[in-house]
């Protein structure tokens, strides 16, 4: 801090003006990336932040205020001129990782999005008739062939169940088992969705057991629907029980009420992977007589984020006529990706869908890759690498308490190279690597790492395992 007459100068007076910062050499790259007026706003923001910090603690005044402001502007310019969405390497072994975008799209879906994204398309245009068309048809016909019932697509499964309840049970009662009132993630709970749809919740049974008579006894003049929720993201064990889907179908029909089933994960196949059970295929519920089912597009289906409503043709038509359907519908990119994914199912090419392919990867193949990776890391001088037994999970609120065996590459923590230090270093690489830590070991699960990402994974580990600099 400079002095005048032996007294410290006012640090606020030492702050540079906006014009001075804009005329400095540091501003040249900023002005190459952003218009001058935007850069000027960022400079004012940086000066304001520094002023506030000096007012709070004048002793923290920087030696070079101009450089301090420039450093802040650098960060602001970078955050505005680079995408905040970045590809990452998922070495966590969580296949449907909600925080990492859930199901990765297959190549055909990626190509479909690319072919549509850059231009115009027949989203709502009937080319043959030369007039306005309906966007429902792009995926609706494929879903009907796969599920045996008409279907609609909205933007996620929460929207799907909300729209169904709003149309069929608004201002009436919906009967649901107390043991099925789940939280579906990020604080959203089924009772909250029911309340938002203007349907009134009628809880029956107990937390662990609900009988058919509990539903029957709750029927009344205000009952509009029965709701069954598949426990995709939790599991009850011990003294538990609930009616079968066939029993609920029979009860709903006898009362002339719709039975709605929220299947959540959206499994379309009879067999997911060895050891994975408990996810009923959507078509099975429809065949059993459920009036409407709702499920996600980006979980076990393996497509883009979407919510799908399928079942009775008359009820599907009612839901589509609801004014809120327009607010919840999806755009051309989602439809392009979903259509391509559904065509892979229809053609019997399920291995084109990454989520299913990752679930079904043989343990022996993963073991071979893990040992090869551990050897490569050792050849680069990285000590403490070994292959250990582990497990991968589906994630995304699917198949709770179930997992698949996966050999893992473990990197032991060392003095100056703790597991926390290594994990942080992996995240700082470009592209970032997301891994797990257990017992002061970083664990890399190759089930969720494509082979063409292994070179980047090796480079990230090399960078992350450099000893931490302690400084002078």
C-alpha positions in Angstrom: 0.0 0.0 0.0 1.4 3.4 -0.9 2.0 6.1 1.7 1.6 9.8 1.8 3.5 11.9 4.5 4.2 8.7 6.3 0.6 7.7 6.6 -1.1 4.8 4.7 -3.2 6.0 1.8 -6.9 5.3 1.5 -7.1 1.9 -0.3 -10.4 2.9 -1.9 -8.7 5.8 -3.6 -6.1 3.4 -5.1 -8.8 1.5 -7.0 -8.4 2.1 -10.8 -11.1 3.7 -12.8 -13.0 1.8 -15.5 -11.3 3.6 -18.4 -7.9 2.9 -16.9 -8.6 -0.8 -16.8 -10.0 -0.9 -20.3 -6.9 0.8 -21.6 -4.6 -1.6 -19.9 -2.9 -4.5 -21.9 -5.0 -7.0 -19.8 -8.1 -5.8 -21.5 -7.0 -6.8 -25.0 -8.1 -10.5 -24.8 -11.4 -9.5 -23.1 -12.3 -7.2 -26.0 -11.5 -9.9 -28.4 -14.1 -12.1 -26.8 -16.9 -9.7 -25.8 -18.3 -6.4 -26.9 -16.7 -3.3 -25.2 -19.9 -2.4 -23.4 -20.2 -5.9 -21.8 -16.5 -5.8 -20.8 -17.0 -2.3 -19.2 -19.9 -3.7 -17.1 -17.7 -6.6 -15.9 -14.9 -4.1 -15.0 -17.4 -2.1 -12.9 -18.6 -5.4 -11.3 -15.0 -6.4 -10.4 -14.2 -2.9 -9.0 -17.4 -3.0 -7.0 -16.6 -6.4 -5.5 -13.1 -5.2 -4.6 -14.5 -2.0 -3.0 -16.9 -4.0 -0.9 -14.1 -6.3 0.4 -12.0 -3.3 1.3 -14.8 -1.6 3.1 -15.2 -4.8 5.2 -11.5 -5.2 5.8 -9.1 -2.4 4.6 -6.1 -4.5 5.7 -6.6 -6.8 2.8 -5.8 -4.1 0.2 -3.9 -5.6 -2.7 -0.4 -4.4 -3.6 -1.5 -3.8 -7.2 -5.2 -2.9 -7.4 -5.1 -2.8 -11.2 -3.8 -6.4 -11.3 -6.4 -7.5 -8.7 -9.2 -6.0 -10.7 -7.9 -7.6 -13.9 -7.8 -11.0 -12.3 -11.4 -10.7 -11.3 -12.4 -9.6 -14.8 -10.5 -12.5 -16.3 -12.7 -15.0 -14.4 -15.9 -13.1 -15.3 -15.0 -13.0 -19.0 -14.1 -16.7 -19.0 -17.4 -17.7 -17.3 -19.4 -15.7 -19.9 -17.6 -16.7 -23.0 -17.3 -20.5 -22.3 -20.1 -23.0 -22.0 -20.9 -24.0 -18.4 -22.1 -27.4 -19.7 -19.0 -29.5 -20.2 -18.5 -33.2 -21.1 -17.1 -35.3 -18.2 -15.6 -38.7 -17.9 -17.8 -40.7 -15.6 -15.6 -43.1 -13.7 -18.0 -43.4 -10.8 -19.7 -46.6 -12.0 -23.2 -45.0 -11.6 -24.8 -45.6 -15.0 -27.8 -43.3 -14.8 -26.0 -40.6 -12.8 -28.6 -37.8 -12.3 -26.0 -35.2 -11.7 -24.1 -36.2 -14.9 -27.1 -36.1 -17.2 -28.5 -39.6 -16.7 -28.6 -41.9 -19.7 -26.0 -41.1 -22.4 -27.5 -41.1 -25.9 -26.7 -43.7 -28.5 -25.0 -42.8 -31.7 -28.1 -42.9 -33.8 -29.8 -40.5 -31.4 -26.8 -38.1 -31.4 -26.9 -38.2 -35.2 -30.6 -37.6 -35.3 -30.3 -34.5 -33.1 -27.5 -33.2 -35.2 -29.4 -33.6 -38.4 -32.4 -31.6 -37.0 -30.7 -29.0 -34.8 -29.2 -26.8 -37.5 -32.2 -26.2 -39.7 -35.9 -26.5 -40.2 -37.9 -29.7 -39.9 -41.4 -31.1 -40.1 -42.0 -30.8 -36.4 -45.7 -29.8 -36.9 -46.0 -30.0 -40.7 -47.6 -32.8 -42.7 -45.4 -33.0 -45.8 -47.7 -35.2 -47.7 -50.8 -33.1 -47.1 -49.0 -29.8 -47.2 -50.6 -28.5 -44.0 -50.2 -28.3 -40.3 -49.4 -31.6 -38.6 -49.0 -32.8 -35.0 -45.7 -33.4 -33.2 -47.2 -36.3 -31.4 -46.9 -38.6 -34.4 -43.1 -38.6 -34.5 -42.8 -40.8 -31.4 -46.4 -41.7 -30.8 -46.6 -44.4 -33.4 -43.4 -46.0 -32.3 -44.4 -46.0 -28.7 -47.8 -47.6 -29.6 -46.0 -50.4 -31.4 -43.7 -51.0 -28.5 -46.2 -50.7 -25.7 -49.5 -51.8 -27.4 -51.2 -48.5 -26.5 -51.3 -44.8 -27.5 -48.8 -42.5 -25.9 -47.9 -38.8 -25.3 -44.5 -37.3 -24.6 -43.9 -34.4 -22.2 -40.8 -32.9 -20.7 -40.2 -35.3 -17.7 -42.0 -37.9 -15.6 -42.9 -35.4 -12.9 -44.7 -33.4 -15.6 -46.4 -36.6 -16.9 -47.9 -37.6 -13.5 -48.8 -34.0 -12.8 -50.7 -33.6 -16.1 -52.5 -36.9 -15.7 -53.7 -36.1 -12.2 -54.6 -32.5 -13.2 -56.8 -33.9 -16.0 -58.4 -36.9 -14.3 -58.5 -36.0 -10.6 -58.6 -32.2 -10.4 -60.6 -31.1 -7.3 -61.3 -34.8 -6.5 -59.5 -37.5 -4.4 -56.8 -39.8 -5.5 -56.3 -43.0 -3.4 -52.7 -44.0 -2.9 -50.8 -46.2 -0.4 -49.1 -44.4 2.4 -46.0 -46.5 1.7 -45.7 -45.2 -1.8 -45.5 -41.5 -1.1 -42.0 -41.1 -2.2 -39.6 -38.2 -2.8 -38.4 -38.4 -6.4 -35.3 -36.3 -6.1 -34.2 -32.7 -5.5 -36.9 -32.3 -2.8 -39.9 -33.1 -5.1 -42.4 -35.3 -3.4 -45.4 -37.1 -4.8 -47.8 -35.3 -2.3 -46.4 -32.0 -3.6 -47.2 -33.0 -7.2 -50.7 -34.1 -6.2 -51.3 -30.8 -4.4 -50.0 -28.8 -7.4 -52.3 -30.8 -9.7 -55.3 -29.7 -7.6 -56.0 -33.3 -6.7 -56.6 -34.2 -3.1 -54.5 -37.0 -1.6 -56.3 -39.9 0.2 -53.7 -42.0 2.0 -54.5 -45.6 2.8 -52.7 -48.4 4.6 -49.6 -48.1 6.7 -46.0 -47.3 5.9 -45.1 -51.0 5.3 -48.4 -52.7 4.5 -51.5 -51.8 2.5 -54.3 -54.2 1.7 -56.9 -54.2 -1.0 -59.6 -53.5 1.5 -57.8 -50.3 2.4 -58.4 -49.0 -1.1 -62.0 -50.4 -1.2 -62.9 -48.7 2.1 -61.6 -45.4 0.9 -63.8 -45.2 -2.2 -66.3 -42.4 -2.1 -68.2 -39.9 -4.2 -65.1 -37.6 -4.6 -62.8 -40.4 -5.6 -61.5 -39.8 -9.1 -58.6 -42.3 -9.5 -56.5 -45.0 -7.9 -52.7 -44.3 -8.0 -50.0 -46.9 -7.7 -46.3 -45.8 -7.5 -43.5 -48.2 -8.3 -40.8 -48.0 -5.7 -38.0 -47.2 -8.1 -35.8 -45.2 -5.7 -36.3 -47.1 -2.4 -37.0 -50.6 -1.1 -38.9 -51.9 1.8 -37.9 -55.2 3.4 -39.3 -57.3 6.2 -43.0 -57.3 7.1 -44.4 -55.6 4.0 -47.2 -56.1 1.5 -49.4 -54.4 -1.1 -52.1 -55.5 -3.5 -51.0 -57.0 -6.9 -51.5 -54.9 -10.0 -54.2 -57.3 -11.1 -56.2 -56.8 -7.9 -56.0 -53.0 -8.2 -57.1 -53.3 -11.9 -60.1 -55.3 -10.9 -61.1 -52.9 -8.1 -60.7 -49.9 -10.4 -62.9 -51.4 -13.0 -65.6 -52.4 -10.5 -65.7 -48.8 -9.3 -65.5 -47.4 -12.9 -62.3 -45.5 -12.0 -59.0 -45.1 -13.8 -55.9 -46.8 -12.3 -52.8 -44.7 -12.8 -49.4 -46.3 -12.4 -46.2 -44.2 -12.0 -43.5 -46.6 -13.2 -40.7 -44.0 -13.0 -37.7 -45.7 -14.6 -39.4 -46.7 -17.8 -38.1 -50.3 -18.5 -39.1 -51.5 -22.0 -37.4 -54.9 -21.9 -38.1 -58.1 -20.0 -34.5 -58.6 -19.0 -32.2 -55.7 -18.1 -29.0 -57.4 -16.9 -27.7 -60.3 -14.8 -28.7 -59.7 -11.2 -31.0 -56.7 -11.9 -34.6 -57.4 -11.0 -37.7 -55.6 -9.8 -38.3 -53.3 -12.7 -41.5 -54.3 -14.4 -41.7 -53.6 -18.2 -44.2 -50.9 -19.1 -46.0 -53.1 -21.6 -46.7 -55.6 -18.8 -48.7 -53.0 -16.8 -50.6 -51.9 -19.8 -51.4 -55.5 -20.7 -52.6 -56.1 -17.1 -55.2 -53.4 -17.6 -53.7 -50.3 -16.0 -55.5 -47.2 -17.4 -52.5 -45.0 -17.7 -48.8 -45.4 -17.0 -46.2 -42.7 -16.7 -42.4 -43.1 -16.9 -39.1 -41.4 -17.7 -37.3 -41.3 -21.0 -33.8 -40.8 -19.7 -33.5 -43.7 -17.2 -33.9 -47.4 -18.1 -35.3 -46.5 -21.5 -31.9 -44.9 -22.3 -33.1 -41.9 -24.2 -33.4 -38.1 -23.6 -35.1 -36.4 -20.7 -38.8 -36.9 -21.3 -42.0 -38.1 -19.6 -44.2 -40.6 -21.3 -47.9 -41.1 -20.8 -49.4 -44.3 -22.3 -52.5 -46.4 -22.0 -56.2 -46.1 -22.7 -56.8 -44.2 -25.9 -59.7 -42.2 -24.6 -57.8 -41.1 -21.5 -54.7 -40.3 -23.5 -56.8 -38.1 -25.8 -58.3 -36.3 -22.7 -54.9 -35.6 -21.3 -53.7 -34.3 -24.7 -56.6 -31.8 -24.7 -55.7 -30.4 -21.3 -54.5 -26.8 -21.8 -51.4 -27.5 -19.7 -50.2 -30.1 -22.3 -48.9 -27.4 -24.5 -46.9 -25.9 -21.6 -45.3 -29.3 -20.9 -44.7 -30.6 -24.4 -41.2 -31.2 -25.8 -39.3 -29.7 -28.7 -37.7 -31.1 -31.8 -34.4 -32.1 -30.4 -36.0 -34.3 -27.7 -38.3 -35.9 -30.2 -35.4 -36.6 -32.6 -33.4 -38.3 -29.9 -36.3 -40.2 -28.5 -37.5 -41.3 -31.9 -34.0 -42.7 -32.8 -33.8 -44.5 -29.4 -37.3 -46.1 -29.9 -36.3 -47.3 -33.4 -33.4 -49.1 -31.9 -35.8 -51.0 -29.7 -38.2 -51.7 -32.5 -35.3 -53.1 -34.6 -34.2 -55.3 -31.8 -30.8 -53.5 -31.6 -30.8 -52.8 -27.9 -27.0 -52.8 -27.7 -27.2 -49.5 -29.6 -28.5 -48.0 -26.4 -25.6 -47.1 -24.1 -27.4 -47.5 -20.8 -28.4 -51.1 -21.6 -25.0 -51.9 -23.1 -23.2 -50.7 -20.0 -25.5 -52.8 -17.7 -24.8 -55.9 -19.7 -21.0 -55.5 -20.1 -19.5 -58.8 -18.9 -17.4 -58.7 -15.7 -14.6 -60.5 -17.5 -14.3 -57.7 -20.1 -14.2 -55.1 -17.3 -11.6 -57.1 -15.4 -9.3 -57.2 -18.5 -9.7 -53.5 -19.0 -9.0 -52.7 -15.4 -5.8 -54.7 -15.2 -4.6 -53.1 -18.4 -5.3 -49.6 -17.0 -3.6 -50.4 -13.7 -0.5 -51.6 -15.7 -0.5 -48.4 -17.8 -0.6 -46.2 -14.7 2.2 -48.2 -13.1 4.3 -47.7 -16.3 3.9 -44.0 -15.9 5.4 -44.2 -12.4 2.1 -44.0 -10.5 2.5 -46.3 -7.4 -0.2 -47.7 -5.3 -2.5 -48.9 -8.2 -4.3 -52.2 -8.0 -7.5 -53.9 -9.2 -10.1 -54.6 -6.5 -13.5 -56.1 -6.5 -16.4 -53.6 -6.5 -19.9 -52.9 -7.7 -21.6 -50.6 -10.2 -25.1 -49.3 -9.7 -27.8 -48.1 -12.0 -28.5 -44.8 -10.2 -31.2 -42.3 -11.3 -33.6 -43.7 -8.8 -33.7 -47.1 -10.3 -33.5 -50.6 -8.8 -32.5 -49.7 -5.2 -30.1 -52.0 -3.4 -29.2 -53.8 -6.6 -25.8 -53.7 -8.2 -23.5 -55.3 -10.8 -20.1 -56.7 -10.0 -17.3 -54.5 -11.4 -13.6 -54.8 -11.0 -12.2 -51.3 -10.0 -8.9 -49.6 -10.3 -7.9 -48.4 -6.9 -5.3 -45.6 -6.3 -4.1 -45.6 -2.8 -3.6 -42.3 -1.0 0.0 -41.4 -0.1 1.8 -38.7 1.9 1.5 -35.6 -0.2 -1.0 -37.4 -2.5 -4.1 -38.1 -0.4 -7.1 -39.6 -2.0 -8.9 -36.3 -1.6 -6.1 -34.5 -3.4 -6.2 -37.0 -6.3 -10.0 -36.9 -6.6 -9.9 -33.1 -6.7 -7.1 -33.2 -9.3 -9.2 -35.5 -11.5 -12.1 -33.0 -11.4 -9.7 -30.2 -12.4 -8.6 -32.0 -15.6 -10.1 -31.2 -19.0 -12.4 -33.1 -19.4 -13.1 -33.5 -15.7 -13.1 -37.0 -14.3 -15.8 -38.0 -11.7 -14.6 -40.8 -9.4 -15.3 -42.3 -6.0 -13.4 -42.3 -2.7 -13.5 -45.1 -0.2 -11.1 -45.8 2.6 -8.5 -43.2 1.4 -8.6 -44.8 -2.1 -9.8 -43.3 -5.3 -11.8 -45.9 -7.2 -12.2 -45.8 -11.0 -15.0 -47.9 -12.5 -14.5 -48.6 -16.2 -18.1 -49.8 -16.7 -19.1 -46.1 -17.3 -15.9 -45.1 -19.1 -15.9 -45.8 -22.9 -12.7 -47.2 -24.2 -12.0 -44.1 -26.4 -11.8 -42.1 -23.1 -9.1 -44.2 -21.5 -6.2 -42.1 -22.8 -7.8 -39.0 -21.3 -8.4 -40.9 -18.1 -4.7 -41.9 -17.9 -3.6 -38.3 -18.5 -6.0 -37.1 -15.8 -4.6 -39.6 -13.3 -1.0 -38.6 -14.1 -1.8 -34.9 -13.5 -3.9 -35.6 -10.4 -1.2 -37.8 -8.7 1.5 -35.2 -8.8 2.6 -34.5 -5.2 1.0 -31.4 -3.8 3.3 -28.4 -3.7 3.8 -27.3 -0.1 5.4 -24.0 -1.0 8.3 -22.1 0.5 
